[in-house]
Amino acid sequence: MELLEVFAVVVEQVSLNKASQILNLSQPALSRKIMKLEEELGAQLFVRKGKRLELTKAGELCYDHALEMRHLERKFKQAIQLYKSAGSHASITIGASLTTLQSTTPDLINDYLQNYPLTEIKLLTGKTHEVVTMVKDNKVDIGIVASLINATSLHCEPLFDDHLCLVLPAGHPLVQKSGITMSDLNELPMILFSKGTWYRILMDELFNRFTIFPNVQMEIDSFEAIMRLVSTCKTATLLPKSYLREDLIRNNDLVLRQLTELEQTKRTTSIIYSDQAADHQESMRFVQQALNYFIKSH
C-alpha cells in the first residue's frame, strides 16, 4: 500500500522533486521506493522524456490499481469511523399500533439510524392497551402510543399533540360547503378506524358528545387503506392530522376540512418504557432522540 501511494503521488505531480516535497522524502529515497515497486512488479513504470516522467503501459495499469486501492482504503476508514461513532451492534424492540407504525414510527427510526446505523430495530404491533402490556412485561423496550399513559412502573414521555381532521374525496358535496359543523357528520357515510383503537375511542366520544350518528360503512385498522378507500368509495373519514402528509393527500385526490370541534379534541402521542428499559442505554438513546426530533419538527 505504501509503495502504491508513493507511486500515485509521483504520477500526479509528474516530478520526483515535487513528489519528494509532498511525501517529505529525499529524492534518492523516493527513487529507491519506485525502483523497489518496479522490482516487485517486474516491470518498468516510468520512462524519462527530458525532465518529464511518462508512464509506461504497465505504469498506467499500476496507477489505476493505486487509485482503486486509495478509494478502498478511504472507504474502509470511513466505515471504521462510522462503526466507532455508532458503537457496537445494538438491538431495540419497539411496540406500536399498526397506524403508528405506518405514520409516526418510520420518521423516528430513519432519524435514529442516521446516527446509529448499526442498530437492529424490531417492531411489534398491537392496540394501545396491548402495547402497554408489552412494555410492562418487557416484551418490547419501547412503546409508542396515541395516548398519555399513567401506570406504575412505566415512564411516559409526551412526543406531540394531535387532532382529528375531516378527510373528503374530491367532488364530495361537503368540499364546497362553507362553515361545516358537527351536525354535517350525522348520517354521513364514513370509513373509520376499527373499534378498540384509541383514535376510534376518541371519535366515538366525540360522536356521543354531539349526538352524532355517522353511517359507518367500513372499519379498518390501516390508515393508508382508509385513505385509498375514501377516494375509491367516495366516502368521508376522520384521521389524525399527523398522519396526513401532503403527498398522501395529493396522490389520493383528497381534501381536508377543519372543524373547530375536531381541532379542540386533541390526543397526545407518547413514548413509554419500563423501569428495566430505563437502564438500557440504547433504549434511552432512542427515547432522547425521539424527543429531540419532535422538538425540532414541531
N, C-alpha and C positions, 0 to 999 in steps of 0.2 A: 504493500500500500504506500509506504513512504517513497519508494523509488518512482512509482507511478505518478504520485502527486508532484514530485520534483520535476519529472519529465514534462508533465502537463504545464507547469509554470514556465518552463523554458520555452515550450511551444507557444504559449500565449504572449510571452514577452519578445519572442523572436531574437533573443540576445542572451548569451551567457552572463554578460556583465549585469544587465538589468535584473535577470533572474536571481543572480547571486546576492544582489542587494535586498530583494524581496524576501529571499529564503534565509538571509543572514548567514550565508556560507561564502567561503573564499572561492574564487573561480576554479583553482585546482581541485578543491574538494568537490565542487559541483561537477566538474568534468569526470572525476572518478566515479561519482554516482551514476552518471549517464553511461559510462563505459561498463560499469557493473551490470546495469539493466540490459545493455546490449549483449553482454556475455551470457546472462541468464536466458535471454530470448534467442540467442544465436542468430541475430540479425542486426544490420546497421539501421539506425533510426533517423539519423541526420546526414545530409551532405552539405558541405560548405559552398556557397556561391558568393565569393568575395568575403565581405564581412557578415553576410547573412547566413542563417541556418535554414535549410529547407528540409521538409520531411520526405523520407522515402515512403514507398507504399507500405512497408512494414511499420514505419513511424506513424502513418495515418491510422492504420489498424490499432496500433498501441494507444494513440491519443483518444480514439473513440472508446476504447476499453477504459482508459483512465477517467474519462468523463462519466462513464456509466458507474464506475466504482465510486467516484466522488458523490454522485447522486445517491447511490445506495447507502453510503456512509452517512450522508446528511439525513436521509430518511430514517436510518437506524437511530441516529442520535435524537431526532425529534420524537421517535416512538419511545425511547428510553426516558426522555424528559417528560413526556405525557404520562408514562407509567408512574414515574416518581411523583408527579404533581397529583395524580389521581389516587395514589395509594395502591394497596394490594387489592386483588379481586374481592368484591363485596356483593352481598345479596340483600335485597329489600323486598318484602311481600306486602302488597297494598290491596286493601279491600274497598270496593266501591260499588254503587249501583251501576247497572248497565248504561243508564243515561249519563251518569257522571263519567264513566269510562269513555264514553263517546264524545263528551264535550270538554270537561274541565281537566281530566287527567292527562290526555296527550300533551298539552302545552306544558304542564308541570314536569312530566317525565323528560320531554325534549330539553327543557331548560336545565334540568338536573344533569342529564347525560352530556351536555356541553362541557360541564366542568369535571364530571366524574364518569368518563366513558367506559370504564371497566366494570361498572356496577351492573349486576344482573338484577333486573326488576321483574317480579312475578305479580300477576294480577288475579284476584278472585272477585267474583260478582255476587251480589245478593241485595235484598231490600235493606233499607236503613237499619231496621232492628236486627237483621241478620249480620250486617257488618259490625254493629256494636258488639254483638255476641262474639264474633270472630276476634275482635280486638281484645275483649275481656279474656277469652280463652287462649290468647297469644297464638292463634292460628294465622294471624297477619300481624305485621309490625305496625302498620299504619292504616287507618280508615279515613276515607273522605266521604262525608255525608252532607246532605242538604238540610242540616238542622244543627241546633246547638244542643249538645248532649251534656246532661248533668247527672253523672253517675259516679259512685265511689270507685276508687282505684283507676279512674280514667281521666286523662287530661284532654281538654278541648280547646283548640286554638281557632278563633274565627278567621276565615280567609277573605270572604267578601259577602255583601248583601245583594240579594237578587229579588226581582219582582216578576209577575206574570205579564205577558202581552197577548193581545188578541191577534191571531195569525189567520189571514184570509187568502184564498186563491184570487188571482187577478180576475176581475169581472164579477166578483161576488157583489150582491146588492149593497152590503154594508161598506164596501170600499169607498163609494162616493157619498155616503150619508154623513152629514156633519153632525157633531155632537152625539156620538154613540153613548148610550147609557147601559147600565147593567140590565135593564129590562129588555134590551135588544137581544140578550142572550137567552131569554126564555123561549123554550121550544126550538132553539136554533140547532140544526143538525151539526154535530161535533164529533171529532175523534179525540179521545183523551187518554192520558196515562192509565194504566191498569190500577184497579183498586188495591190499596195497601201501600202504594208508593207514597213518599212524603208529599210530592207535588200534587198527587191526586187527593190526598187528605186535605191539603191546603185549598184546592179547588172546591171540594165538597163543603168545607166550612164556609167558603165564600158564597156558594150557591144557597146554603141554608140561611145565611145571614140576610141575603137579599131576596129570599123566597123565589129562587130561580130554578126552573126545571128544564135543563137542556135536553135536546133529543140526542142522546149518546148512541151513535151508530156503531162505533168500534172502540175497543180498549186495548192499548198496545204498550209494551214496555219500552220499545225503542223509539227515541225521539226522531231519529233520521227516517225511520219508516213512517212515522206520523207525518212528517213534513212532505214526503213523497205522496202519501195517500191524500193529504189535504188538497194538493194540487190536482191529483187524478180524479178524486171523488167530488171535488168542488164543495167541500165542507169546511167548517171553521175548526180552530183548536185554540187552546191556551198553552203557551210554552214559556219557560223562564227566559228572561232577556239575555242571560249569559250564554244560552245555547244558540242564539240566533245570529250566527256570523253572516256578514254581508254576502259572501259567496253562496251560502246555502239559500238565503232568501232570493237572490238573483237567479240562481240556477234552477230553482223550483218555481219561479214565477209567482212569488208570494208577496203579500202586502202586510205590513204591521200597522195596527191601530192601537193607540194608547188610551186607556180609561183611567181616570183618577183613582177609582176604587181599586183597580189592579195595581197601580203604582204604589198605593199605600199598603198593599198586602205583601210584605217582604218576608223573605226567608234567608237565613244566614247559612252559607256553605262553610263547613268547618273541617279541620283535620284533627283526628283523635288518635290517642295512643295510650298504652298502659304504663304502669309503673315500671314493669320489666323493660319495655321498649325505651323508656327514658334513659336507661343505662346502655342502650345500643347506639354506638357512635354514628353509624350510617343512617339509622332512622332519624336521629336528632338533626343530622346534617340535612336530610331531606326536608324535615319539618321547617327548619330555619330558612332554607332556600325557597320553599313554597311561600312562606310568609313574606319574604323579601320580594318575590316575584309579583305578588298581588299588590304590595305597596307601590311598586314601580308602575304596574299596568293599570291601576285604578286611581 
